[in-house]
Amino acid sequence: MKNVPPQAAMKFYLLGENAAVMQSCVALDLDCQRRIWAMAQLFLSENQCLDVVPGMNNLTLIFDPELQQGSALLERLMSLWERIEAEQFTPREVVIPVQYGGELGPDLAHVAEHVGMSEQAVITAHSAAVYVVYFLGFQPGFAYLGGLPASLATPRRAEPRLTVPAGSVGIGGQQTGIYPAQSPGGWQIIGRTDVRLFDVQRSQPSFLQSGDVVRFVAVDATQQCGVEHA
């Protein structure tokens, strides 16, 4: 077994009557996060919990207290954490087509000026990076992506927009992300995708999931026709 953080680095506790939680006590570490995703993947495959929610440095299992005992789930979490390794997690790779600039990316010129690049250089750098979904939040289906090149970091807008269209791809500080639904927002919008990030009619409403590897591909309007994933 490789170097595995001691169990003491994790807290295991019940949250109410139907949730078992495992929470890291240390700073964010990708290897630790991948082990959490591996555990989430295992519980999802067993289909025994009502919901499996991997978060930043934590994992929450929602269960039916009439069918499962919270104490038993906590014991299982503790036992698995001692044995599971990051390599046991198999990420899904998702390719998302993006139209950069123009009316769909009204802040691309500002980002280019701020970072001292041409607009094309910003597009090239943004689409060349490999991103990882750390967790979902803010609004249903909104993925917090790690991996934005430091050279593209740009502060949020001084005045947030009242309306940001669904599918807008933005940069906010040292992060990039996609707005799943129309909403107010202060990120610098550099493009848009037609991929539907959240749909309640799907068996899995959120298109992106924690642990996914995401790549953006620059396209024109005629190429906005779907995604590839493994």
C-alpha positions in Angstrom: 0.0 0.0 0.0 1.2 3.5 -0.8 1.5 6.3 1.7 -2.1 6.7 3.0 -3.0 9.6 5.3 -3.8 8.3 8.8 -7.5 7.8 9.7 -7.0 10.6 12.3 -6.8 13.0 9.3 -10.5 12.4 8.7 -13.6 13.0 10.7 -16.5 10.6 10.5 -19.9 11.7 11.8 -23.7 11.5 11.3 -25.5 14.6 10.1 -29.1 14.3 11.2 -30.8 10.9 10.9 -30.1 10.1 7.3 -26.6 11.3 6.4 -23.1 9.9 7.1 -20.2 12.2 6.5 -16.5 11.8 6.0 -14.6 15.1 6.2 -10.8 15.7 5.7 -9.1 17.7 8.4 -6.2 18.7 6.1 -5.8 21.2 3.3 -7.0 20.3 -0.2 -4.8 17.6 -1.8 -5.6 16.1 -5.2 -4.5 12.6 -4.1 -6.8 12.8 -1.1 -9.6 14.1 -3.3 -9.1 11.3 -5.8 -9.5 8.8 -3.0 -12.7 10.5 -2.0 -13.9 10.2 -5.6 -12.9 6.5 -5.6 -15.1 5.9 -2.6 -18.0 7.8 -4.1 -17.7 5.8 -7.3 -17.8 2.6 -5.3 -20.9 3.6 -3.3 -22.6 4.8 -6.5 -22.0 1.5 -8.2 -23.6 -0.4 -5.2 -26.8 1.7 -5.5 -27.6 1.2 -1.8 -27.7 4.9 -0.8 -30.4 7.5 -1.7 -27.6 9.8 -2.8 -23.8 10.0 -2.8 -22.4 13.5 -2.7 -18.6 14.0 -3.0 -17.6 17.5 -2.1 -14.3 19.4 -1.6 -12.5 17.3 1.0 -15.6 15.4 2.0 -18.1 12.7 1.1 -21.7 12.6 2.3 -23.9 9.5 2.0 -27.7 10.1 2.2 -29.5 6.9 3.3 -32.9 5.7 4.4 -32.7 5.1 8.2 -35.4 2.5 8.0 -33.2 0.4 5.7 -29.6 1.2 6.8 -27.9 2.1 10.1 -25.9 5.2 10.2 -23.3 3.7 12.5 -22.8 0.8 10.1 -22.2 3.3 7.2 -19.7 5.2 9.3 -17.8 2.0 10.1 -17.7 1.1 6.4 -16.4 4.6 5.6 -13.6 4.3 8.1 -12.7 0.8 6.9 -12.6 1.8 3.2 -10.6 4.9 3.9 -7.8 2.8 5.3 -7.6 0.7 2.1 -8.7 2.7 -0.9 -6.1 4.4 -3.1 -6.4 7.3 -5.6 -5.6 5.0 -8.5 -8.9 3.1 -7.9 -10.8 6.1 -9.2 -11.4 6.1 -13.0 -12.2 9.6 -14.3 -14.5 10.3 -17.1 -13.2 12.6 -19.8 -15.6 15.2 -21.3 -14.9 17.4 -24.3 -17.0 20.6 -24.4 -17.2 22.7 -27.6 -17.0 26.5 -27.0 -17.6 29.4 -29.3 -15.1 32.0 -27.9 -15.4 35.8 -28.3 -17.9 37.9 -30.2 -21.4 38.3 -28.7 -21.1 35.0 -26.9 -17.8 36.0 -25.2 -18.1 39.7 -24.5 -15.3 39.9 -22.0 -12.6 38.1 -24.1 -11.0 41.4 -25.1 -10.9 42.6 -21.5 -9.3 39.3 -20.3 -6.7 39.5 -23.2 -5.8 43.1 -22.2 -5.6 42.2 -18.5 -3.2 39.3 -19.0 -1.2 40.9 -21.8 -2.1 38.4 -24.6 -3.9 38.5 -27.9 -7.5 37.2 -27.9 -6.4 34.2 -29.9 -3.6 33.4 -27.4 -6.2 33.5 -24.6 -8.4 31.1 -26.5 -5.5 28.8 -27.2 -4.3 28.8 -23.6 -7.8 28.3 -22.2 -8.7 25.4 -24.5 -5.2 23.7 -24.2 -5.5 23.3 -20.4 -6.9 20.1 -18.7 -9.4 20.8 -16.0 -10.7 18.7 -13.1 -14.2 19.0 -11.6 -13.6 19.3 -7.9 -17.2 19.7 -6.8 -20.6 21.1 -7.8 -22.2 24.1 -6.2 -23.5 27.7 -6.6 -26.4 26.5 -8.8 -27.5 23.0 -9.9 -24.9 21.6 -12.3 -22.3 24.4 -11.8 -18.9 22.7 -11.7 -15.9 24.2 -10.0 -13.0 23.5 -12.2 -9.3 23.3 -11.2 -6.6 23.8 -13.8 -6.9 27.3 -15.2 -3.5 28.4 -16.3 -2.2 31.1 -13.9 -1.4 33.3 -16.9 -5.2 33.7 -17.5 -6.3 34.6 -14.0 -8.5 37.7 -14.2 -10.5 39.3 -11.4 -14.3 39.2 -11.5 -16.2 42.1 -13.0 -16.5 45.2 -10.8 -20.2 45.2 -11.6 -21.9 41.8 -12.0 -24.3 41.3 -14.9 -27.9 40.9 -14.0 -28.2 38.2 -16.6 -25.6 35.7 -17.8 -27.0 33.2 -20.4 -26.9 29.5 -19.8 -23.8 27.9 -21.3 -21.6 30.9 -20.7 -18.0 30.1 -20.1 -16.3 32.4 -17.7 -13.1 33.2 -15.8 -13.4 34.4 -12.2 -10.1 35.0 -10.5 -8.1 31.8 -10.7 -11.1 29.6 -11.7 -13.0 28.9 -14.9 -16.6 27.5 -15.1 -19.8 27.2 -17.1 -23.1 28.7 -16.1 -25.7 25.8 -16.3 -28.7 28.2 -16.3 -29.3 31.9 -16.9 -28.5 33.9 -13.8 -26.8 37.0 -12.5 -23.0 36.6 -12.4 -19.8 38.5 -12.2 -17.3 36.2 -14.0 -15.6 37.4 -17.2 -17.5 35.7 -20.0 -15.2 34.6 -22.8 -17.4 32.2 -24.7 -20.5 29.9 -24.7 -21.3 26.3 -25.2 -24.6 24.7 -26.3 -24.0 21.7 -24.0 -26.9 21.4 -21.5 -25.2 21.2 -18.1 -28.3 20.5 -16.1 -31.5 18.8 -17.1 -34.0 17.4 -14.6 -35.4 15.0 -17.3 -32.1 13.1 -17.3 -31.5 10.2 -15.0 -28.3 12.1 -13.9 -29.5 15.7 -14.1 -26.0 17.2 -13.8 -23.9 16.6 -16.9 -20.6 17.2 -15.1 -19.7 15.2 -12.0 -17.0 15.5 -9.4 -13.7 14.0 -10.7 -14.5 14.5 -14.4 -11.6 15.6 -16.6 -12.8 18.4 -18.8 -11.3 19.8 -22.0 -12.6 22.8 -24.0 -12.5 22.8 -27.8 -12.8 26.0 -29.8 -15.5 25.7 -32.5 -17.6 27.9 -34.7 -21.4 28.0 -34.7 -21.7 25.1 -37.2 -19.7 22.8 -34.9 -21.8 23.3 -31.7 -23.3 19.9 -32.0 -22.6 17.9 -28.9 -19.8 16.4 -26.8 -17.6 13.4 -26.5 -16.9 11.5 -23.4 -15.3 8.3 -22.3 
